Amino acid sequence: MNHNQKLMHLIEVYPDQTTQLFKYFKYQPVTLELFVSAVDNSDYPLTEWLDALDTMTEWLTKRDRVMSLTNKIQYLDCATEIMAKGAHWDNFATAIYSILEQYGCERSSDESNKNH
């Protein structure tokens, strides 16, 4: 399956997440592979991963920070390991917000520096 076929398959399976899937992965074939692999290896469904990705993006934006999509997915993947060690939250997005608030995000950069 090529990238467009994979993306369209995900949209068929998760029609309510069409906007999120297009926003993050329309032009990101390698990142889509990384994302699907991370989701498959976790205890959280794709829908919660997308919501956690939105939460993380909003958290960074409010702080004028940016981060590559690949790094966001890696951060989320690491967070699932923290969560597996016994911390309990209602859902993945709530957990990510708490983790970001507690630990921050050292891979993010200042938005004003992204074009330099």
Buried (B, 14 or more C-beta within 10 A) or exposed (E): EEBEEBBBEBBEEBEEBBEBBEEBBEEBBEBBEBBBEBBEEBEBEBBBBBBBBBBBBEBBEEBEBBBEBBBBBBBBBEBBEBBEEEEEEEBBBBBBBBBBEEEEBEEBBEEEEEEE
